[in-house]
Amino acid sequence: MTAEAYARVGLAVADAFSPCWHTKYEVNLLPVTSIRQNIDPGWIPFVTTQPSPEFTTGHAVQSGAAATILTDLRGE
């Protein structure tokens, strides 16, 4: 059971990674840029953001993939 869980989660996370990054560059949403262009040109975020589009987030996509597999294996 443990080996199956590791294998399925690993496959799901790997499978989720490519569409996540494809969507990032298809949507190309840059919230910092959007805020500066549409709301406040002088706005500075508290935390530096990465130089890639921020939507969709890789952590959320991969966590969702892992959660789906683990729920399927273990139930709610």
PQR file with spaces between the fields and no chain letter, atoms N, CA, C, O and H, PARSE charges and radii, in Angstrom:
ATOM       1  N    MET     1       0.824   -1.194    0.000 -0.4000 1.5000
ATOM       2  CA   MET     1       0.000    0.000    0.000 -0.0000 2.0000
ATOM       3  C    MET     1       0.868    1.257    0.000  0.5500 1.7000
ATOM       4  O    MET     1       0.567    2.203   -0.728 -0.5500 1.4000
ATOM       5  N    THR     2       1.929    1.292    0.791 -0.4000 1.5000
ATOM       6  CA   THR     2       2.798    2.470    0.857 -0.0000 2.0000
ATOM       7  C    THR     2       3.500    2.705   -0.472  0.5500 1.7000
ATOM       8  O    THR     2       3.566    3.840   -0.946 -0.5500 1.4000
ATOM       9  H    THR     2       2.174    0.524    1.382  0.4000 1.0000
ATOM      10  N    ALA     3       4.022    1.651   -1.073 -0.4000 1.5000
ATOM      11  CA   ALA     3       4.718    1.786   -2.353 -0.0000 2.0000
ATOM      12  C    ALA     3       3.752    2.294   -3.428  0.5500 1.7000
ATOM      13  O    ALA     3       4.125    3.123   -4.258 -0.5500 1.4000
ATOM      14  H    ALA     3       3.969    0.729   -0.688  0.4000 1.0000
ATOM      15  N    GLU     4       2.525    1.802   -3.410 -0.4000 1.5000
ATOM      16  CA   GLU     4       1.529    2.264   -4.382 -0.0000 2.0000
ATOM      17  C    GLU     4       1.217    3.743   -4.164  0.5500 1.7000
ATOM      18  O    GLU     4       1.095    4.499   -5.128 -0.5500 1.4000
ATOM      19  H    GLU     4       2.222    1.129   -2.735  0.4000 1.0000
ATOM      20  N    ALA     5       1.088    4.151   -2.921 -0.4000 1.5000
ATOM      21  CA   ALA     5       0.806    5.558   -2.620 -0.0000 2.0000
ATOM      22  C    ALA     5       1.948    6.448   -3.115  0.5500 1.7000
ATOM      23  O    ALA     5       1.698    7.466   -3.761 -0.5500 1.4000
ATOM      24  H    ALA     5       1.186    3.537   -2.138  0.4000 1.0000
ATOM      25  N    TYR     6       3.194    6.078   -2.821 -0.4000 1.5000
ATOM      26  CA   TYR     6       4.340    6.858   -3.293 -0.0000 2.0000
ATOM      27  C    TYR     6       4.349    6.941   -4.823  0.5500 1.7000
ATOM      28  O    TYR     6       4.555    8.013   -5.392 -0.5500 1.4000
ATOM      29  H    TYR     6       3.397    5.251   -2.296  0.4000 1.0000
ATOM      30  N    ALA     7       4.128    5.822   -5.469 -0.4000 1.5000
ATOM      31  CA   ALA     7       4.162    5.793   -6.932 -0.0000 2.0000
ATOM      32  C    ALA     7       3.049    6.646   -7.534  0.5500 1.7000
ATOM      33  O    ALA     7       3.293    7.434   -8.448 -0.5500 1.4000
ATOM      34  H    ALA     7       3.961    4.951   -5.007  0.4000 1.0000
ATOM      35  N    ARG     8       1.835    6.491   -7.025 -0.4000 1.5000
ATOM      36  CA   ARG     8       0.708    7.246   -7.586 -0.0000 2.0000
ATOM      37  C    ARG     8       0.825    8.738   -7.317  0.5500 1.7000
ATOM      38  O    ARG     8       0.520    9.549   -8.191 -0.5500 1.4000
ATOM      39  H    ARG     8       1.637    5.851   -6.283  0.4000 1.0000
ATOM      40  N    VAL     9       1.260    9.111   -6.125 -0.4000 1.5000
ATOM      41  CA   VAL     9       1.441   10.541   -5.816 -0.0000 2.0000
ATOM      42  C    VAL     9       2.557   11.112   -6.694  0.5500 1.7000
ATOM      43  O    VAL     9       2.424   12.215   -7.225 -0.5500 1.4000
ATOM      44  H    VAL     9       1.508    8.452   -5.414  0.4000 1.0000
ATOM      45  N    GLY    10       3.629   10.384   -6.846 -0.4000 1.5000
ATOM      46  CA   GLY    10       4.728   10.852   -7.700 -0.0000 2.0000
ATOM      47  C    GLY    10       4.295   11.061   -9.137  0.5500 1.7000
ATOM      48  O    GLY    10       4.648   12.062   -9.762 -0.5500 1.4000
ATOM      49  H    GLY    10       3.736    9.488   -6.415  0.4000 1.0000
ATOM      50  N    LEU    11       3.532   10.117   -9.660 -0.4000 1.5000
ATOM      51  CA   LEU    11       3.025   10.250  -11.035 -0.0000 2.0000
ATOM      52  C    LEU    11       2.052   11.420  -11.159  0.5500 1.7000
ATOM      53  O    LEU    11       2.100   12.174  -12.132 -0.5500 1.4000
ATOM      54  H    LEU    11       3.245    9.304   -9.153  0.4000 1.0000
ATOM      55  N    ALA    12       1.179   11.567  -10.182 -0.4000 1.5000
ATOM      56  CA   ALA    12       0.195   12.651  -10.228 -0.0000 2.0000
ATOM      57  C    ALA    12       0.869   14.014  -10.165  0.5500 1.7000
ATOM      58  O    ALA    12       0.498   14.925  -10.905 -0.5500 1.4000
ATOM      59  H    ALA    12       1.140   10.955   -9.392  0.4000 1.0000
ATOM      60  N    VAL    13       1.844   14.158   -9.298 -0.4000 1.5000
ATOM      61  CA   VAL    13       2.557   15.434   -9.160 -0.0000 2.0000
ATOM      62  C    VAL    13       3.323   15.745  -10.457  0.5500 1.7000
ATOM      63  O    VAL    13       3.326   16.884  -10.926 -0.5500 1.4000
ATOM      64  H    VAL    13       2.145   13.418   -8.696  0.4000 1.0000
ATOM      65  N    ALA    14       3.963   14.733  -11.021 -0.4000 1.5000
ATOM      66  CA   ALA    14       4.689   14.935  -12.278 -0.0000 2.0000
ATOM      67  C    ALA    14       3.735   15.293  -13.411  0.5500 1.7000
ATOM      68  O    ALA    14       4.033   16.166  -14.226 -0.5500 1.4000
ATOM      69  H    ALA    14       3.961   13.808  -10.641  0.4000 1.0000
ATOM      70  N    ASP    15       2.589   14.621  -13.462 -0.4000 1.5000
ATOM      71  CA   ASP    15       1.597   14.911  -14.502 -0.0000 2.0000
ATOM      72  C    ASP    15       0.976   16.292  -14.329  0.5500 1.7000
ATOM      73  O    ASP    15       0.592   16.917  -15.317 -0.5500 1.4000
ATOM      74  H    ASP    15       2.347   13.911  -12.800  0.4000 1.0000
ATOM      75  N    ALA    16       0.871   16.775  -13.112 -0.4000 1.5000
ATOM      76  CA   ALA    16       0.262   18.081  -12.853 -0.0000 2.0000
ATOM      77  C    ALA    16       1.209   19.226  -13.180  0.5500 1.7000
ATOM      78  O    ALA    16       0.760   20.335  -13.471 -0.5500 1.4000
ATOM      79  H    ALA    16       1.183   16.267  -12.309  0.4000 1.0000
ATOM      80  N    PHE    17       2.504   18.976  -13.136 -0.4000 1.5000
ATOM      81  CA   PHE    17       3.496   20.036  -13.296 -0.0000 2.0000
ATOM      82  C    PHE    17       3.448   20.688  -14.685  0.5500 1.7000
ATOM      83  O    PHE    17       3.453   21.915  -14.791 -0.5500 1.4000
ATOM      84  H    PHE    17       2.868   18.076  -12.899  0.4000 1.0000
ATOM      85  N    SER    18       3.403   19.880  -15.740 -0.4000 1.5000
ATOM      86  CA   SER    18       3.412   20.431  -17.103 -0.0000 2.0000
ATOM      87  C    SER    18       2.193   21.293  -17.413  0.5500 1.7000
ATOM      88  O    SER    18       2.359   22.408  -17.906 -0.5500 1.4000
ATOM      89  H    SER    18       3.399   18.884  -15.654  0.4000 1.0000
ATOM      90  N    PRO    19       0.964   20.820  -17.142 -0.5600 1.5000
ATOM      91  CA   PRO    19      -0.186   21.690  -17.418  0.2800 2.0000
ATOM      92  C    PRO    19      -0.200   22.957  -16.565  0.5500 1.7000
ATOM      93  O    PRO    19      -0.706   23.993  -16.996 -0.5500 1.4000
ATOM      94  N    CYS    20       0.352   22.875  -15.357 -0.4000 1.5000
ATOM      95  CA   CYS    20       0.437   24.067  -14.502 -0.0000 2.0000
ATOM      96  C    CYS    20       1.268   25.140  -15.183  0.5500 1.7000
ATOM      97  O    CYS    20       0.842   26.290  -15.283 -0.5500 1.4000
ATOM      98  H    CYS    20       0.763   22.033  -15.007  0.4000 1.0000
ATOM      99  N    TRP    21       2.438   24.773  -15.646 -0.4000 1.5000
ATOM     100  CA   TRP    21       3.313   25.763  -16.284 -0.0000 2.0000
ATOM     101  C    TRP    21       2.793   26.178  -17.651  0.5500 1.7000
ATOM     102  O    TRP    21       2.996   27.318  -18.067 -0.5500 1.4000
ATOM     103  H    TRP    21       2.785   23.838  -15.565  0.4000 1.0000
ATOM     104  N    HIS    22       2.130   25.278  -18.349 -0.4000 1.5000
ATOM     105  CA   HIS    22       1.508   25.662  -19.619 -0.0000 2.0000
ATOM     106  C    HIS    22       0.457   26.742  -19.374  0.5500 1.7000
ATOM     107  O    HIS    22       0.391   27.726  -20.110 -0.5500 1.4000
ATOM     108  H    HIS    22       1.965   24.352  -18.011  0.4000 1.0000
ATOM     109  N    THR    23      -0.362   26.558  -18.341 -0.4000 1.5000
ATOM     110  CA   THR    23      -1.402   27.528  -18.010 -0.0000 2.0000
ATOM     111  C    THR    23      -0.797   28.851  -17.567  0.5500 1.7000
ATOM     112  O    THR    23      -1.314   29.914  -17.910 -0.5500 1.4000
ATOM     113  H    THR    23      -0.308   25.759  -17.743  0.4000 1.0000
ATOM     114  N    LYS    24       0.297   28.796  -16.806 -0.4000 1.5000
ATOM     115  CA   LYS    24       0.962   30.032  -16.377 -0.0000 2.0000
ATOM     116  C    LYS    24       1.251   30.932  -17.571  0.5500 1.7000
ATOM     117  O    LYS    24       0.963   32.128  -17.533 -0.5500 1.4000
ATOM     118  H    LYS    24       0.717   27.932  -16.528  0.4000 1.0000
ATOM     119  N    TYR    25       1.813   30.366  -18.622 -0.4000 1.5000
ATOM     120  CA   TYR    25       2.212   31.177  -19.761 -0.0000 2.0000
ATOM     121  C    TYR    25       1.090   31.394  -20.765  0.5500 1.7000
ATOM     122  O    TYR    25       1.183   32.285  -21.609 -0.5500 1.4000
ATOM     123  H    TYR    25       2.047   29.394  -18.652  0.4000 1.0000
ATOM     124  N    GLU    26       0.040   30.602  -20.689 -0.4000 1.5000
ATOM     125  CA   GLU    26      -1.135   30.839  -21.532 -0.0000 2.0000
ATOM     126  C    GLU    26      -1.939   32.016  -20.986  0.5500 1.7000
ATOM     127  O    GLU    26      -2.361   32.890  -21.744 -0.5500 1.4000
ATOM     128  H    GLU    26      -0.036   29.878  -20.003  0.4000 1.0000
ATOM     129  N    VAL    27      -2.149   32.036  -19.675 -0.4000 1.5000
ATOM     130  CA   VAL    27      -2.911   33.104  -19.027 -0.0000 2.0000
ATOM     131  C    VAL    27      -2.018   34.337  -18.829  0.5500 1.7000
ATOM     132  O    VAL    27      -2.463   35.467  -19.027 -0.5500 1.4000
ATOM     133  H    VAL    27      -1.806   31.326  -19.060  0.4000 1.0000
ATOM     134  N    ASN    28      -0.752   34.112  -18.437 -0.4000 1.5000
ATOM     135  CA   ASN    28       0.256   35.157  -18.249 -0.0000 2.0000
ATOM     136  C    ASN    28      -0.220   36.271  -17.314  0.5500 1.7000
ATOM     137  O    ASN    28      -0.116   37.452  -17.643 -0.5500 1.4000
ATOM     138  H    ASN    28      -0.390   33.193  -18.277  0.4000 1.0000
ATOM     139  N    LEU    29      -0.733   35.893  -16.167 -0.4000 1.5000
ATOM     140  CA   LEU    29      -1.221   36.850  -15.183 -0.0000 2.0000
ATOM     141  C    LEU    29      -0.093   37.278  -14.258  0.5500 1.7000
ATOM     142  O    LEU    29       0.507   36.448  -13.574 -0.5500 1.4000
ATOM     143  H    LEU    29      -0.818   34.934  -15.899  0.4000 1.0000
ATOM     144  N    LEU    30       0.186   38.546  -14.238 -0.4000 1.5000
ATOM     145  CA   LEU    30       1.211   39.114  -13.366 -0.0000 2.0000
ATOM     146  C    LEU    30       0.542   40.124  -12.446  0.5500 1.7000
ATOM     147  O    LEU    30       0.424   41.294  -12.810 -0.5500 1.4000
ATOM     148  H    LEU    30      -0.301   39.219  -14.794  0.4000 1.0000
ATOM     149  N    PRO    31       0.100   39.705  -11.263 -0.5600 1.5000
ATOM     150  CA   PRO    31      -0.645   40.608  -10.377  0.2800 2.0000
ATOM     151  C    PRO    31       0.083   41.898  -10.030  0.5500 1.7000
ATOM     152  O    PRO    31      -0.549   42.952   -9.969 -0.5500 1.4000
ATOM     153  N    VAL    32       1.385   41.849   -9.802 -0.4000 1.5000
ATOM     154  CA   VAL    32       2.107   43.072   -9.453 -0.0000 2.0000
ATOM     155  C    VAL    32       2.007   44.065  -10.611  0.5500 1.7000
ATOM     156  O    VAL    32       1.735   45.246  -10.398 -0.5500 1.4000
ATOM     157  H    VAL    32       1.899   40.992   -9.851  0.4000 1.0000
ATOM     158  N    THR    33       2.224   43.591  -11.815 -0.4000 1.5000
ATOM     159  CA   THR    33       2.119   44.448  -12.997 -0.0000 2.0000
ATOM     160  C    THR    33       0.705   44.976  -13.157  0.5500 1.7000
ATOM     161  O    THR    33       0.516   46.155  -13.457 -0.5500 1.4000
ATOM     162  H    THR    33       2.445   42.631  -11.988  0.4000 1.0000
ATOM     163  N    SER    34      -0.292   44.118  -12.960 -0.4000 1.5000
ATOM     164  CA   SER    34      -1.693   44.544  -13.084 -0.0000 2.0000
ATOM     165  C    SER    34      -2.049   45.617  -12.070  0.5500 1.7000
ATOM     166  O    SER    34      -2.729   46.588  -12.402 -0.5500 1.4000
ATOM     167  H    SER    34      -0.138   43.160  -12.716  0.4000 1.0000
ATOM     168  N    ILE    35      -1.596   45.449  -10.844 -0.4000 1.5000
ATOM     169  CA   ILE    35      -1.884   46.441   -9.800 -0.0000 2.0000
ATOM     170  C    ILE    35      -1.230   47.776  -10.151  0.5500 1.7000
ATOM     171  O    ILE    35      -1.848   48.832  -10.014 -0.5500 1.4000
ATOM     172  H    ILE    35      -1.044   44.661  -10.574  0.4000 1.0000
ATOM     173  N    ARG    36       0.016   47.722  -10.601 -0.4000 1.5000
ATOM     174  CA   ARG    36       0.712   48.967  -10.952 -0.0000 2.0000
ATOM     175  C    ARG    36       0.072   49.663  -12.153  0.5500 1.7000
ATOM     176  O    ARG    36       0.031   50.892  -12.203 -0.5500 1.4000
ATOM     177  H    ARG    36       0.518   46.865  -10.712  0.4000 1.0000
ATOM     178  N    GLN    37      -0.426   48.891  -13.120 -0.4000 1.5000
ATOM     179  CA   GLN    37      -1.025   49.487  -14.314 -0.0000 2.0000
ATOM     180  C    GLN    37      -2.432   50.009  -14.062  0.5500 1.7000
ATOM     181  O    GLN    37      -2.822   51.025  -14.638 -0.5500 1.4000
ATOM     182  H    GLN    37      -0.393   47.893  -13.079  0.4000 1.0000
ATOM     183  N    ASN    38      -3.206   49.332  -13.208 -0.4000 1.5000
ATOM     184  CA   ASN    38      -4.622   49.643  -13.079 -0.0000 2.0000
ATOM     185  C    ASN    38      -5.045   50.306  -11.773  0.5500 1.7000
ATOM     186  O    ASN    38      -6.112   50.917  -11.713 -0.5500 1.4000
ATOM     187  H    ASN    38      -2.890   48.506  -12.740  0.4000 1.0000
ATOM     188  N    ILE    39      -4.226   50.197  -10.724 -0.4000 1.5000
ATOM     189  CA   ILE    39      -4.667   50.702   -9.423 -0.0000 2.0000
ATOM     190  C    ILE    39      -3.714   51.764   -8.874  0.5500 1.7000
ATOM     191  O    ILE    39      -4.116   52.905   -8.642 -0.5500 1.4000
ATOM     192  H    ILE    39      -3.359   49.700  -10.772  0.4000 1.0000
ATOM     193  N    ASP    40      -2.458   51.387   -8.669 -0.4000 1.5000
ATOM     194  CA   ASP    40      -1.509   52.299   -8.031 -0.0000 2.0000
ATOM     195  C    ASP    40      -0.116   52.113   -8.633  0.5500 1.7000
ATOM     196  O    ASP    40       0.546   51.117   -8.341 -0.5500 1.4000
ATOM     197  H    ASP    40      -2.132   50.460   -8.857  0.4000 1.0000
ATOM     198  N    PRO    41       0.343   53.046   -9.463 -0.5600 1.5000
ATOM     199  CA   PRO    41       1.646   52.901  -10.113  0.2800 2.0000
ATOM     200  C    PRO    41       2.816   52.814   -9.140  0.5500 1.7000
ATOM     201  O    PRO    41       3.861   52.270   -9.496 -0.5500 1.4000
ATOM     202  N    GLY    42       2.675   53.327   -7.936 -0.4000 1.5000
ATOM     203  CA   GLY    42       3.761   53.300   -6.965 -0.0000 2.0000
ATOM     204  C    GLY    42       3.719   52.137   -6.000  0.5500 1.7000
ATOM     205  O    GLY    42       4.529   52.073   -5.074 -0.5500 1.4000
ATOM     206  H    GLY    42       1.826   53.769   -7.646  0.4000 1.0000
ATOM     207  N    TRP    43       2.778   51.200   -6.199 -0.4000 1.5000
ATOM     208  CA   TRP    43       2.612   50.090   -5.253 -0.0000 2.0000
ATOM     209  C    TRP    43       3.824   49.170   -5.282  0.5500 1.7000
ATOM     210  O    TRP    43       4.327   48.812   -6.347 -0.5500 1.4000
ATOM     211  H    TRP    43       2.121   51.252   -6.951  0.4000 1.0000
ATOM     212  N    ILE    44       4.283   48.794   -4.088 -0.4000 1.5000
ATOM     213  CA   ILE    44       5.407   47.868   -3.940 -0.0000 2.0000
ATOM     214  C    ILE    44       4.950   46.728   -3.032  0.5500 1.7000
ATOM     215  O    ILE    44       4.477   46.983   -1.924 -0.5500 1.4000
ATOM     216  H    ILE    44       3.875   49.086   -3.223  0.4000 1.0000
ATOM     217  N    PRO    45       5.081   45.466   -3.479 -0.5600 1.5000
ATOM     218  CA   PRO    45       4.673   44.343   -2.633  0.2800 2.0000
ATOM     219  C    PRO    45       5.603   44.179   -1.435  0.5500 1.7000
ATOM     220  O    PRO    45       6.770   44.568   -1.486 -0.5500 1.4000
ATOM     221  N    PHE    46       5.076   43.600   -0.355 -0.4000 1.5000
ATOM     222  CA   PHE    46       5.883   43.341    0.828 -0.0000 2.0000
ATOM     223  C    PHE    46       6.921   42.247    0.578  0.5500 1.7000
ATOM     224  O    PHE    46       8.021   42.276    1.129 -0.5500 1.4000
ATOM     225  H    PHE    46       4.128   43.284   -0.314  0.4000 1.0000
ATOM     226  N    VAL    47       6.549   41.289   -0.259 -0.4000 1.5000
ATOM     227  CA   VAL    47       7.416   40.156   -0.558 -0.0000 2.0000
ATOM     228  C    VAL    47       7.734   40.172   -2.053  0.5500 1.7000
ATOM     229  O    VAL    47       6.844   40.382   -2.877 -0.5500 1.4000
ATOM     230  H    VAL    47       5.655   41.265   -0.707  0.4000 1.0000
ATOM     231  N    THR    48       8.983   39.952   -2.396 -0.4000 1.5000
ATOM     232  CA   THR    48       9.382   39.913   -3.803 -0.0000 2.0000
ATOM     233  C    THR    48       8.736   38.708   -4.479  0.5500 1.7000
ATOM     234  O    THR    48       8.727   37.608   -3.926 -0.5500 1.4000
ATOM     235  H    THR    48       9.705   39.781   -1.726  0.4000 1.0000
ATOM     236  N    THR    49       8.207   38.920   -5.659 -0.4000 1.5000
ATOM     237  CA   THR    49       7.570   37.822   -6.392 -0.0000 2.0000
ATOM     238  C    THR    49       8.536   37.257   -7.424  0.5500 1.7000
ATOM     239  O    THR    49       9.504   37.908   -7.817 -0.5500 1.4000
ATOM     240  H    THR    49       8.215   39.813   -6.107  0.4000 1.0000
ATOM     241  N    GLN    50       8.255   36.041   -7.852 -0.4000 1.5000
ATOM     242  CA   GLN    50       9.101   35.374   -8.823 -0.0000 2.0000
ATOM     243  C    GLN    50       8.935   36.017  -10.201  0.5500 1.7000
ATOM     244  O    GLN    50       7.925   36.674  -10.452 -0.5500 1.4000
ATOM     245  H    GLN    50       7.468   35.512   -7.533  0.4000 1.0000
ATOM     246  N    PRO    51       9.909   35.838  -11.097 -0.5600 1.5000
ATOM     247  CA   PRO    51       9.844   36.456  -12.410  0.2800 2.0000
ATOM     248  C    PRO    51       9.007   35.661  -13.414  0.5500 1.7000
ATOM     249  O    PRO    51       9.159   35.859  -14.620 -0.5500 1.4000
ATOM     250  N    SER    52       8.148   34.787  -12.961 -0.4000 1.5000
ATOM     251  CA   SER    52       7.259   34.029  -13.842 -0.0000 2.0000
ATOM     252  C    SER    52       5.821   34.398  -13.509  0.5500 1.7000
ATOM     253  O    SER    52       5.554   34.942  -12.438 -0.5500 1.4000
ATOM     254  H    SER    52       8.024   34.627  -11.982  0.4000 1.0000
ATOM     255  N    PRO    53       4.889   34.108  -14.418 -0.5600 1.5000
ATOM     256  CA   PRO    53       3.485   34.386  -14.101  0.2800 2.0000
ATOM     257  C    PRO    53       3.074   33.706  -12.799  0.5500 1.7000
ATOM     258  O    PRO    53       3.549   32.616  -12.483 -0.5500 1.4000
ATOM     259  N    GLU    54       2.199   34.350  -12.057 -0.4000 1.5000
ATOM     260  CA   GLU    54       1.871   33.877  -10.709 -0.0000 2.0000
ATOM     261  C    GLU    54       0.636   32.985  -10.651  0.5500 1.7000
ATOM     262  O    GLU    54       0.355   32.399   -9.605 -0.5500 1.4000
ATOM     263  H    GLU    54       1.813   35.236  -12.315  0.4000 1.0000
ATOM     264  N    PHE    55      -0.099   32.870  -11.740 -0.4000 1.5000
ATOM     265  CA   PHE    55      -1.274   32.015  -11.778 -0.0000 2.0000
ATOM     266  C    PHE    55      -1.047   31.000  -12.877  0.5500 1.7000
ATOM     267  O    PHE    55      -0.692   31.408  -13.983 -0.5500 1.4000
ATOM     268  H    PHE    55       0.129   33.346  -12.589  0.4000 1.0000
ATOM     269  N    THR    56      -1.213   29.790  -12.670 -0.4000 1.5000
ATOM     270  CA   THR    56      -1.595   29.050  -11.477 -0.0000 2.0000
ATOM     271  C    THR    56      -0.368   28.791  -10.607  0.5500 1.7000
ATOM     272  O    THR    56       0.762   28.795  -11.096 -0.5500 1.4000
ATOM     273  H    THR    56      -1.501   29.459  -11.771  0.4000 1.0000
ATOM     274  N    THR    57      -0.598   28.569   -9.325 -0.4000 1.5000
ATOM     275  CA   THR    57       0.545   28.330   -8.456 -0.0000 2.0000
ATOM     276  C    THR    57       0.940   26.859   -8.491  0.5500 1.7000
ATOM     277  O    THR    57       0.095   25.970   -8.390 -0.5500 1.4000
ATOM     278  H    THR    57      -1.516   28.566   -8.928  0.4000 1.0000
ATOM     279  N    GLY    58       2.227   26.625   -8.636 -0.4000 1.5000
ATOM     280  CA   GLY    58       2.733   25.257   -8.696 -0.0000 2.0000
ATOM     281  C    GLY    58       2.442   24.465   -7.437  0.5500 1.7000
ATOM     282  O    GLY    58       2.091   23.287   -7.502 -0.5500 1.4000
ATOM     283  H    GLY    58       2.913   27.347   -8.718  0.4000 1.0000
ATOM     284  N    HIS    59       2.591   25.122   -6.273 -0.4000 1.5000
ATOM     285  CA   HIS    59       2.346   24.418   -5.009 -0.0000 2.0000
ATOM     286  C    HIS    59       0.883   23.980   -4.897  0.5500 1.7000
ATOM     287  O    HIS    59       0.598   22.862   -4.469 -0.5500 1.4000
ATOM     288  H    HIS    59       2.876   26.079   -6.220  0.4000 1.0000
ATOM     289  N    ALA    60      -0.028   24.849   -5.278 -0.4000 1.5000
ATOM     290  CA   ALA    60      -1.449   24.507   -5.177 -0.0000 2.0000
ATOM     291  C    ALA    60      -1.819   23.386   -6.137  0.5500 1.7000
ATOM     292  O    ALA    60      -2.572   22.481   -5.777 -0.5500 1.4000
ATOM     293  H    ALA    60       0.203   25.758   -5.626  0.4000 1.0000
ATOM     294  N    VAL    61      -1.299   23.439   -7.342 -0.4000 1.5000
ATOM     295  CA   VAL    61      -1.611   22.400   -8.334 -0.0000 2.0000
ATOM     296  C    VAL    61      -1.066   21.055   -7.881  0.5500 1.7000
ATOM     297  O    VAL    61      -1.770   20.048   -7.948 -0.5500 1.4000
ATOM     298  H    VAL    61      -0.687   24.174   -7.635  0.4000 1.0000
ATOM     299  N    GLN    62       0.174   21.029   -7.422 -0.4000 1.5000
ATOM     300  CA   GLN    62       0.761   19.763   -7.001 -0.0000 2.0000
ATOM     301  C    GLN    62       0.131   19.241   -5.718  0.5500 1.7000
ATOM     302  O    GLN    62      -0.038   18.032   -5.561 -0.5500 1.4000
ATOM     303  H    GLN    62       0.746   21.848   -7.367  0.4000 1.0000
ATOM     304  N    SER    63      -0.216   20.130   -4.805 -0.4000 1.5000
ATOM     305  CA   SER    63      -0.899   19.698   -3.576 -0.0000 2.0000
ATOM     306  C    SER    63      -2.270   19.124   -3.892  0.5500 1.7000
ATOM     307  O    SER    63      -2.694   18.137   -3.291 -0.5500 1.4000
ATOM     308  H    SER    63      -0.079   21.112   -4.932  0.4000 1.0000
ATOM     309  N    GLY    64      -2.956   19.748   -4.837 -0.4000 1.5000
ATOM     310  CA   GLY    64      -4.266   19.238   -5.254 -0.0000 2.0000
ATOM     311  C    GLY    64      -4.169   17.860   -5.889  0.5500 1.7000
ATOM     312  O    GLY    64      -5.006   16.992   -5.640 -0.5500 1.4000
ATOM     313  H    GLY    64      -2.611   20.549   -5.325  0.4000 1.0000
ATOM     314  N    ALA    65      -3.142   17.662   -6.711 -0.4000 1.5000
ATOM     315  CA   ALA    65      -2.939   16.351   -7.334 -0.0000 2.0000
ATOM     316  C    ALA    65      -2.649   15.292   -6.280  0.5500 1.7000
ATOM     317  O    ALA    65      -3.208   14.196   -6.327 -0.5500 1.4000
ATOM     318  H    ALA    65      -2.462   18.367   -6.913  0.4000 1.0000
ATOM     319  N    ALA    66      -1.778   15.614   -5.333 -0.4000 1.5000
ATOM     320  CA   ALA    66      -1.453   14.663   -4.262 -0.0000 2.0000
ATOM     321  C    ALA    66      -2.674   14.375   -3.394  0.5500 1.7000
ATOM     322  O    ALA    66      -2.918   13.227   -3.023 -0.5500 1.4000
ATOM     323  H    ALA    66      -1.324   16.504   -5.294  0.4000 1.0000
ATOM     324  N    ALA    67      -3.436   15.410   -3.072 -0.4000 1.5000
ATOM     325  CA   ALA    67      -4.634   15.223   -2.241 -0.0000 2.0000
ATOM     326  C    ALA    67      -5.660   14.345   -2.936  0.5500 1.7000
ATOM     327  O    ALA    67      -6.306   13.515   -2.297 -0.5500 1.4000
ATOM     328  H    ALA    67      -3.238   16.343   -3.373  0.4000 1.0000
ATOM     329  N    THR    68      -5.810   14.524   -4.235 -0.4000 1.5000
ATOM     330  CA   THR    68      -6.765   13.704   -4.986 -0.0000 2.0000
ATOM     331  C    THR    68      -6.379   12.234   -4.921  0.5500 1.7000
ATOM     332  O    THR    68      -7.236   11.380   -4.692 -0.5500 1.4000
ATOM     333  H    THR    68      -5.285   15.198   -4.754  0.4000 1.0000
ATOM     334  N    ILE    69      -5.116   11.932   -5.118 -0.4000 1.5000
ATOM     335  CA   ILE    69      -4.650   10.531   -5.082 -0.0000 2.0000
ATOM     336  C    ILE    69      -4.776    9.956   -3.669  0.5500 1.7000
ATOM     337  O    ILE    69      -5.253    8.834   -3.495 -0.5500 1.4000
ATOM     338  H    ILE    69      -4.420   12.625   -5.304  0.4000 1.0000
ATOM     339  N    LEU    70      -4.351   10.722   -2.664 -0.4000 1.5000
ATOM     340  CA   LEU    70      -4.413   10.205   -1.301 -0.0000 2.0000
ATOM     341  C    LEU    70      -5.858   10.010   -0.839  0.5500 1.7000
ATOM     342  O    LEU    70      -6.148    9.066   -0.104 -0.5500 1.4000
ATOM     343  H    LEU    70      -3.964   11.634   -2.806  0.4000 1.0000
ATOM     344  N    THR    71      -6.754   10.882   -1.259 -0.4000 1.5000
ATOM     345  CA   THR    71      -8.182   10.707   -0.937 -0.0000 2.0000
ATOM     346  C    THR    71      -8.726    9.461   -1.628  0.5500 1.7000
ATOM     347  O    THR    71      -9.509    8.709   -1.048 -0.5500 1.4000
ATOM     348  H    THR    71      -6.518   11.649   -1.856  0.4000 1.0000
ATOM     349  N    ASP    72      -8.304    9.252   -2.869 -0.4000 1.5000
ATOM     350  CA   ASP    72      -8.737    8.061   -3.591 -0.0000 2.0000
ATOM     351  C    ASP    72      -8.245    6.787   -2.906  0.5500 1.7000
ATOM     352  O    ASP    72      -8.964    5.789   -2.856 -0.5500 1.4000
ATOM     353  H    ASP    72      -7.667    9.863   -3.340  0.4000 1.0000
ATOM     354  N    LEU    73      -7.030    6.820   -2.383 -0.4000 1.5000
ATOM     355  CA   LEU    73      -6.468    5.636   -1.729 -0.0000 2.0000
ATOM     356  C    LEU    73      -7.000    5.421   -0.313  0.5500 1.7000
ATOM     357  O    LEU    73      -7.291    4.290    0.079 -0.5500 1.4000
ATOM     358  H    LEU    73      -6.446    7.631   -2.423  0.4000 1.0000
ATOM     359  N    ARG    74      -7.126    6.500    0.450 -0.4000 1.5000
ATOM     360  CA   ARG    74      -7.467    6.384    1.869 -0.0000 2.0000
ATOM     361  C    ARG    74      -8.889    6.792    2.202  0.5500 1.7000
ATOM     362  O    ARG    74      -9.379    6.486    3.289 -0.5500 1.4000
ATOM     363  H    ARG    74      -6.890    7.418    0.131  0.4000 1.0000
ATOM     364  N    GLY    75      -9.561    7.478    1.289 -0.4000 1.5000
ATOM     365  CA   GLY    75     -10.909    7.961    1.578 -0.0000 2.0000
ATOM     366  C    GLY    75     -10.866    9.302    2.276  0.5500 1.7000
ATOM     367  O    GLY    75      -9.798    9.827    2.590 -0.5500 1.4000
ATOM     368  H    GLY    75      -9.163    7.727    0.406  0.4000 1.0000
ATOM     369  N    GLU    76     -12.032    9.839    2.510 -0.4000 1.5000
ATOM     370  CA   GLU    76     -12.127   11.143    3.191 -0.0000 2.0000
ATOM     371  C    GLU    76     -11.583   11.004    4.597  0.5500 1.7000
ATOM     372  O    GLU    76     -11.565   11.976    5.351 -0.5500 1.4000
ATOM     373  H    GLU    76     -12.900    9.413    2.254  0.4000 1.0000
